[in-house]
């Protein structure tokens, strides 16, 4: 039965991956992501239903348009495959639980933000708003109002922290240091993991972004570096290893108290 659930979630995830790719490529261009039929990027042929089956259509067509024979962007297949894998992994790792549903939300954010921020240097508002609503509904099902209030306040606290970092960075570097999407994303991060672990996400993201930023600035000669993917990747890591990060924070607090007492 577990294998059945894993397969079903993989198929559902691949379908969602296809949808995430559509909204992530169309919405930044102000195109209709729901009612407009998909078409070939080269010859603009409208795709038939059998050309839209996640994963299988790409393999069946051998990665080429059925009309013009130009190559289909392999990103389509990769996104569908990765999203399917993460959906299946959510059940394998957590079982049917609060953590599983939250992991699916985090995965969905991960996919959409990676696509839009790397390609268009933008984090869409709609995935952040929908994710926030889904998280609050999920918290209402599993927890009490006190838990929800703490996490909403954590989101606000992390939002203010990122806003202050942006204001200081803008003043120091004399240009925009953080995008508005990164600041809005910090609210969702606080909503998911709380303020304390949210700070861990911010710190970890700077370490993940540093080597990429240095290489990007050297070879691209472009001052605009997408930070959202590293924020969401850090959230992904912290969420999976939440217990370990909590233990690390507790250890740091204990050591800090011991150091404080040693001064007396």
C-alpha positions as CSV (number, residue, x, y, z in Angstrom):
1,X,0.0,0.0,0.0
2,X,2.9,2.4,0.8
3,X,4.3,1.8,-2.7
4,X,0.9,2.7,-4.1
5,X,0.8,6.0,-2.2
6,X,4.4,6.8,-3.3
7,X,3.5,6.2,-7.0
8,X,0.3,8.2,-6.8
9,X,2.1,11.1,-5.1
10,X,4.8,11.0,-7.7
11,X,2.3,11.2,-10.5
12,X,0.4,14.0,-8.7
13,X,3.7,15.9,-8.1
14,X,4.7,15.6,-11.8
15,X,1.4,17.1,-12.8
16,X,1.8,20.0,-10.3
17,X,5.4,20.4,-11.6
18,X,4.0,20.9,-15.1
19,X,1.6,23.5,-13.7
20,X,4.3,25.3,-11.7
21,X,6.4,25.6,-14.8
22,X,3.5,27.1,-16.7
23,X,2.7,29.7,-14.1
24,X,6.4,30.5,-13.5
25,X,7.0,31.2,-17.2
26,X,3.7,32.9,-18.1
27,X,2.9,35.1,-15.2
28,X,6.1,37.2,-15.3
29,X,5.2,37.9,-18.9
30,X,1.6,38.9,-18.0
31,X,0.2,35.9,-19.9
32,X,-2.8,33.9,-19.0
33,X,-1.6,30.8,-17.1
34,X,-4.9,29.0,-16.8
35,X,-7.0,29.3,-19.9
36,X,-4.4,29.7,-22.7
37,X,-3.4,26.4,-24.3
38,X,0.3,25.4,-24.3
39,X,2.2,25.7,-27.6
40,X,5.6,25.1,-29.0
41,X,8.0,27.9,-28.3
42,X,9.4,27.7,-31.8
43,X,6.6,27.1,-34.3
44,X,3.8,28.1,-31.9
45,X,1.8,24.9,-32.7
46,X,-0.9,24.4,-30.0
47,X,-0.2,21.2,-28.2
48,X,-2.8,18.3,-28.2
49,X,-3.8,16.6,-24.9
50,X,-1.5,13.7,-25.5
51,X,1.5,16.1,-25.8
52,X,0.8,17.5,-22.4
53,X,1.0,14.3,-20.2
54,X,3.8,15.0,-17.7
55,X,7.0,13.1,-18.3
56,X,5.5,10.6,-20.7
57,X,4.9,13.1,-23.5
58,X,8.5,14.3,-23.4
59,X,9.7,10.7,-23.6
60,X,7.2,9.7,-26.3
61,X,8.1,12.7,-28.5
62,X,11.8,12.1,-27.8
63,X,12.2,15.7,-26.5
64,X,11.1,17.3,-29.9
65,X,8.1,19.1,-31.2
66,X,5.9,16.8,-33.3
67,X,5.6,19.5,-36.0
68,X,8.8,21.5,-36.3
69,X,11.1,18.9,-34.7
70,X,12.8,21.5,-32.7
71,X,14.0,20.4,-29.2
72,X,11.6,20.9,-26.3
73,X,13.2,22.7,-23.4
74,X,14.5,19.8,-21.1
75,X,13.6,22.0,-18.1
76,X,10.0,20.8,-18.6
77,X,11.0,17.2,-18.0
78,X,13.4,18.1,-15.2
79,X,10.8,20.1,-13.2
80,X,8.1,17.5,-13.6
81,X,10.5,14.7,-12.5
82,X,11.9,16.7,-9.5
83,X,8.5,17.8,-8.3
84,X,7.2,14.3,-8.6
85,X,10.2,13.0,-6.6
86,X,9.7,15.5,-3.8
87,X,6.0,14.8,-3.5
88,X,6.7,11.1,-3.3
89,X,9.6,11.7,-0.9
90,X,7.2,13.7,1.4
91,X,5.1,10.6,2.1
92,X,8.2,8.3,2.3
93,X,9.9,10.5,4.8
94,X,7.0,11.8,6.9
95,X,4.0,9.6,6.2
96,X,0.5,11.2,6.0
97,X,1.1,14.0,8.5
98,X,1.3,17.8,9.1
99,X,5.0,17.6,8.1
100,X,4.2,15.9,4.8
101,X,1.7,18.6,3.7
102,X,4.1,21.4,4.8
103,X,6.9,19.7,2.9
104,X,4.8,19.8,-0.2
105,X,4.1,23.5,0.3
106,X,7.9,24.1,0.7
107,X,8.6,22.0,-2.4
108,X,6.1,24.0,-4.4
109,X,7.7,27.3,-3.4
110,X,11.1,25.9,-4.1
111,X,10.2,25.0,-7.7
112,X,8.4,28.2,-8.6
113,X,11.0,30.5,-7.0
114,X,13.9,28.8,-8.6
115,X,12.3,29.2,-12.0
116,X,11.1,32.8,-11.7
117,X,14.0,34.2,-9.8
118,X,16.8,32.6,-11.8
119,X,15.1,33.4,-15.2
120,X,13.3,36.6,-14.6
121,X,14.8,38.0,-11.3
122,X,11.4,38.1,-9.8
123,X,9.5,36.3,-7.0
124,X,5.8,36.2,-7.8
125,X,3.4,37.4,-5.2
126,X,0.7,34.8,-6.0
127,X,2.7,31.7,-4.8
128,X,3.6,33.5,-1.6
129,X,0.0,34.5,-0.9
130,X,-1.4,31.1,-1.7
131,X,1.3,29.4,0.4
132,X,0.6,31.6,3.3
133,X,-3.1,30.9,3.2
134,X,-2.5,27.1,2.9
135,X,-0.1,27.2,5.8
136,X,-2.5,29.0,8.1
137,X,-5.3,26.6,7.1
138,X,-3.0,23.6,7.8
139,X,-2.0,25.1,11.2
140,X,-5.7,25.6,12.0
141,X,-6.4,21.9,11.3
142,X,-3.4,20.6,13.4
143,X,-2.8,23.3,16.1
144,X,-4.4,25.9,18.3
145,X,-4.6,29.6,17.8
146,X,-1.6,30.3,20.1
147,X,0.7,28.3,17.8
148,X,-0.7,30.2,14.7
149,X,-0.3,33.5,16.4
150,X,3.4,32.8,17.4
151,X,4.2,31.8,13.8
152,X,2.4,34.8,12.3
153,X,4.4,37.1,14.6
154,X,7.5,35.2,13.7
155,X,6.8,35.8,10.0
156,X,6.3,39.5,10.7
157,X,9.5,39.6,12.8
158,X,11.5,38.0,10.0
159,X,9.9,40.3,7.5
160,X,11.0,43.4,9.6
161,X,14.5,41.9,10.0
162,X,14.9,41.5,6.2
163,X,13.5,44.9,5.6
164,X,16.1,46.4,8.0
165,X,18.9,44.5,6.3
166,X,17.7,45.9,3.0
167,X,17.6,49.5,4.3
168,X,21.1,49.1,5.7
169,X,22.4,47.4,2.6
170,X,20.9,50.1,0.3
171,X,22.6,52.8,2.3
172,X,26.0,51.0,2.4
173,X,26.1,49.9,-1.2
174,X,24.2,52.9,-2.6
175,X,21.9,50.7,-4.6
176,X,19.1,48.1,-4.1
177,X,20.6,45.2,-2.0
178,X,17.5,43.0,-1.7
179,X,14.4,42.7,-3.8
180,X,10.9,43.1,-2.4
181,X,10.2,39.4,-3.2
182,X,13.0,38.3,-0.9
183,X,11.5,40.3,2.0
184,X,8.0,39.0,1.4
185,X,9.4,35.4,1.2
186,X,11.0,35.9,4.7
187,X,7.5,36.3,6.1
188,X,6.5,32.9,4.7
189,X,9.8,31.4,6.1
190,X,8.9,32.7,9.6
191,X,5.4,31.3,9.1
192,X,6.7,27.9,8.4
193,X,9.7,27.4,10.8
194,X,9.3,30.3,13.3
195,X,11.6,33.2,14.1
196,X,14.5,31.4,15.6
197,X,14.9,28.8,12.8
198,X,14.0,31.6,10.3
199,X,17.2,33.3,11.3
200,X,19.1,30.1,10.7
201,X,17.6,30.1,7.2
202,X,18.8,33.7,6.6
203,X,22.3,32.9,7.8
204,X,22.6,29.6,5.8
205,X,21.3,31.3,2.6
206,X,24.2,33.8,2.7
207,X,26.7,31.0,2.8
208,X,24.9,29.1,0.0
209,X,24.7,32.3,-2.1
210,X,28.3,33.5,-1.6
211,X,30.2,31.2,-4.0
212,X,27.5,31.6,-6.7
213,X,27.5,35.4,-6.3
214,X,31.2,35.7,-6.6
215,X,31.3,33.5,-9.7
216,X,28.3,35.2,-11.2
217,X,29.7,38.7,-10.7
218,X,33.1,37.7,-12.1
219,X,31.8,36.0,-15.3
220,X,28.5,37.7,-16.0
221,X,29.6,41.2,-15.0
222,X,26.1,41.8,-13.7
223,X,25.3,43.4,-10.4
224,X,21.9,41.7,-10.0
225,X,22.1,38.3,-8.3
226,X,19.0,36.3,-7.5
227,X,18.8,35.6,-3.7
228,X,15.4,34.0,-3.5
229,X,16.5,30.5,-4.7
230,X,19.1,30.4,-1.9
231,X,16.6,31.5,0.7
232,X,14.1,28.8,-0.3
233,X,16.9,26.2,-0.6
234,X,18.0,27.1,2.9
235,X,14.4,26.7,4.1
236,X,14.3,23.3,2.4
237,X,17.4,22.2,4.3
238,X,16.4,23.6,7.6
239,X,12.9,22.1,7.4
240,X,14.2,18.6,6.7
241,X,16.8,18.8,9.5
242,X,14.7,20.9,11.8
243,X,15.5,18.8,14.9
244,X,19.2,19.1,14.3
245,X,19.1,22.8,13.9
246,X,17.0,23.2,17.0
247,X,19.5,21.1,18.9
248,X,22.4,23.2,17.6
249,X,20.6,26.4,18.6
250,X,20.0,25.0,22.1
251,X,23.7,24.1,22.4
252,X,24.7,27.6,21.4
253,X,22.4,29.1,24.0
254,X,23.8,26.8,26.7
255,X,27.4,27.6,25.8
256,X,26.5,31.4,25.7
257,X,25.1,31.1,29.3
258,X,28.1,29.2,30.5
259,X,30.4,31.9,29.1
260,X,28.2,34.6,30.7
261,X,28.4,32.9,34.1
262,X,32.1,32.4,33.7
263,X,32.6,36.2,33.6
264,X,31.2,36.4,37.1
